[in-house]
């Protein structure tokens, strides 16, 4: 299996903006030292849920602090940016990093972010599809010509070009079953964050992806099943709870708030209504439920067994660990990373 670390860059009340960035940069470099395969970043806007509006800036800093790990986006929200600028910036990061960009893309899901940019959520899929087509062309063709409903580009030379050929790996954020099927049919990789999704539902989605991938004639060796999970490896249950409870509950409380507007049918198209159901589930979340059913919290042997279960049940080949969640103390994060690297990873390599 491959292992990565993920940074949302939340800013709870007890943490300064400066500390959020400093901790992420320090922990990302530490992840490389410990033998993790990748560092993943997230784009968000207009709330303390995530204060990384420009992943390319942060990724450029990471490129200079690391030499080996992949630098992934989870995800770049295509409807919020002009696709030519996205193509330019991430080609530049690929150059600065020596070809280490792993390019995850998505449509976004928070009404407050769409409202802040003045973009109707109903246009998200159209804008996403057009933007991705332009980015691929910008990375692979000498000049870009494209005419769409939202973007028109006339004979533009886009520089620089990425190091990786034909372009950096592209991953599509998937939530609904039809998206998994569509992405697999095209031979594209995906990203997913099970969060509070039951394992049975994720199993069905991953099986759909695997079946369609193989049936479409894509190489079995290229099949990859990744998932993002909150992770914390501690000494014992009491210490783990003491380290994590405040941060993980703040995260879920904040998530419920930022997607609350998804329940308003006047503002949100039907394709996004599943967040209304998620909101109800999020508001009922307890710490004990999360530990028992969702997150990978425990002593090293417990986390190892849980990962084995997910590997055998879901077919996971790539676990992206979320260890810096909800403003968790830097020392607690680093202790967990060290235990995970020393006592968990060796069981899967």
N, C-alpha and C positions, 0 to 999 in steps of 0.2 A: 504494500500500500504506500501511497504518497501522503504526506502530511504538510499542511500549511497553517499559518496563523492569520487571523482576520482582525481588522481594526475598523470599528464604526466611528470612533472618535466622539463619543458622547461627552456632554459636559453637565454632570449633576451639580447641585448647589455647592457641594464641598470641594469642587475642583476648579482651578483656574484654567482659562484658555491656554495659557502658556504651558501649564503642566500636561494638558491633554496632548499637545503636539510633542512635547519633550519625551513623555513616557512612550508614545507610539514609536518615535524614532529610535529610542534606546532599546525598546523591546524587539523591534524588527531586526536590528543588528544582532541582538542576542539570539534571536531565532536562528539566524544563519550560523552563528557560532555553535549552537546546539545540534545542528544537523537537520533542521526543518527544510522542506523543499521550496516553500513559497511564502510570500507575504501578500495579503490581500487587503485592499482598501475599498471604502464605500463613499459614494457621493450623496450628500444631503444638503438641504437648504432651509433657512428661516426658522430653525428651532434648535434647542439644546439636544435633541435626539441624535444629531450628528453635525459636527462643525467643520467638515471637510468639503467646501464647495468646489474646490479645484484639485482633483486627485493628481493631475499631471504635475502640479507644483510639488506636492508631497512626494510623489514618485520620483521626481528628479532629485530631491534631497536623498531619498533612499538609495537611488542608483549610485550616489557618491559614497554612501556609507556601507555598501555591501558589494560583494563580488560574484556571488554564486546564485542566490535564491531568485526564483522568478518573482516578478512584481505584477500582481494581478489586480484587476478592477472588478469589484463586485457590488455595484456595477456602475458603468458610465451610463447616465440617463440620456439617451439620444434625443428625445423630444425637447430637451432644455437648451440645446446648444446647436450652433450651425455645424453641419457635418464636415465641411472643409476645415474648420478650425480644430475639430476633434481629430481629424486625420493628421493634420500638421503636428499637433501637440504630442500625440502618442507615437508618431514616427520619430519625433525628437527624443522622447523618453526611451524608445527602443534603441536609438543610437547611443544615448548617454549611458545606458545600462549594458551595452554590448549584446543586444538582442535578447533581453529577458522579459519583455512585456507579454502578459497573458491577458487578452482583452475581453473582459466580460461586459455585456451590454444588456440594458433593460429599458422598460417604459416608465418606471416609477409608479408609485401607488398612493402618494399622499396628496389629498386635495389641496392642502395649504401650500404645497410646493408649486402645483399647477397654477393656483390662484395668484401666488406671488409673481410668477412669470407672465401671467395673463394669457395662458394657453388652455383651451378647453380640453378636459380629459377625454372627451369623445374623439379627439383627433390623435390620440396617443399612438394607436397602432399604425395609422397612415404615416405619421411623422417618423415613427421608428423604422418602418420598412424603407421609406425613401432615404433616410439618413444612412442606414446600414449599406444600402446599395451604392450610395455616393462614396462612402468611406472605402469600401472595397475597391471601387474604381480608382480612387485617388491613390491608393497604395500600390496598384498593379499596372496602371496605364500612364502613359506619358502626359496625357491631357484628359480632363474630365468634361464630359458632355452629359447633361441629365436634365430632363424636363418632367416635373411632377406637379402635384397639386400644391405642395407646400414649399418645395425647393426647386429652383432652376439654376443650373450651372452651364455656362457657355464657354467651351474651349479654354479651360483654366489649367495651367500647369501647377501641380501641387508638390511642393518640396518642404522638408526633406522626405525621402522614402525610408521606410523601416529597414533595419538590418535583416530581419527574418523574411524569407521568401516562401511563397508569394506575399505573405503578410503575417503578422503575429497571429497566434491561435485566437479564434473568436469563439466565445461562449455566450449562449443566450440564457437569460434568467427565465426559468420555467416555474409556473405555479399550477396552471390548469392542465388537465390531461390532454386536451387538444394541442396545447403548445408543445408538450413533450413529443407527441406524435409528429407534429409538423417539423420540429427541429431534427428529430432522428431521420426522417425521410430525406431531408436535405444533407444529411451527413455532417451536421454541426454538433458541437459539444454544448453542454448545458451547465448551469449553476442552479442549485436549489438550497433553500434554508428551511428544513422541516419545522423549526420553532415548536409550535404546539400541534402540529399535524400528526395524527395517529400513524404509527408505523404501518398499519395495514393499508392506508391510503397511499403512503409513499411507496410501498412495495408494488402496488398496482401501477402507479405512474412509472416507476423505474422499469418494471417488466414490460410495459408498453414501449418505452424508449428502446430497450434492448431488443425486443422482438422486431420492431419496425426498422431499427438500424440494420440488423442482420438480413431481414427480408428485402431491404432496399439495395443489398449488395455491397454495403460498406465493409471494410476489412475488420474482422474480429479483433485484431491487435489494436485497432484504433478506438475500440469501445472503452469509454471511461465513465464511471458512475461516481460523481462527487456529491458531498453533502456537507453543510455547515452545521456545527453543533457547539453550544455553550459547553465549555470544558474547564474543569478545575480538579487538580490532583492535590490532595492534602494528607495530613498525618492521620486524622480520625474524623468521625462525624461531627464532633463538637467544634473542632478547629475549622473544619470546612464551612460549617454554618456561620461561625463567627466571621470568617473572611468574606463570605459571599452573599449573605442574605440581604443586606441593605442594597447592594448594587444590583442584584438580579431582580429584586422586586421593584426598584426604581425603574429599571429598564422596561419591565412589562407594564407598569403603570403609565410610563411615558408613551410607549407604543400604543396602548389603548387610546390615549388622548389624541395622538397625532393622526390616527386613522378614524377618529370619531365622526368626522364629516363624511366619511364613506357611507354612512347610513342615510344620508339625505338624497332621496331620489331626484330632487330638483337640480342637484349639483353634480351627481356622479352617474355615468352611464352604466348600463346593465352589466357590462363585462367586469366592472369593479365591485359589484354588490357583495361578492363573497367576503369582503372585508367587514361588512356589517355583521355577519355571523362570527367572524374572528373576534370582533370587538367584544361581543358578549362573552365569548370564551376567555378572552384576556382579562376581563374585569373580575372573573371568578377564580383566577389563578391563585394558588397558594404555594408557599415555598415547598412544602412536603410533596405536593403534586408534581412540581417541576423536578425535584430530585428523584422521585420514584418513577416518573414516566417520560420525562423529556430530556433533561440535561445530562451531561456526562460529568457528574460530580461524584467523587469518592476517593478512597485510597487507590493506590496504583493498580492493585490486582482487581478491584471492582471496575475501574475504568477500562482495564484491558478486557475483561469479560464482556462488558457492554459493547465495546467496539467489535469483538468477535461476533456477538449476536447481530449487530448491524451489518457486518460484512457478510455473514452467512444468510441473513434474512433478506437484506436489500441488495446484496451484491456490490456493496461499496468497494471502490478501488482507490478512493481519494477522500480523506477526512480533512476538512478545514476546521481547525479548532478556533473557537472564540473564547480567548482567555482574558482579554482586557475588556470586560463588559461593565457597563454602568458605573464607570469611574472607580473600578476596583483598585485598591492600593497597589502601587508599583512593586513593592517588595513581595506582596502575596502573589501577584501575577508571575514574577520572575521565579519564585519558589515552585509554583505550579508548572511552569515551562520546564524547569530543570528536572523535576520528578517525571514529567511526561516523557522527556527526551531520554532519561536514564533508565526508566523502569517500564515504560509502555511501548514506545516505538520499536525497541529491539524484538518484541514478540511478533512483529508484522513485517520484518525485513530479513 
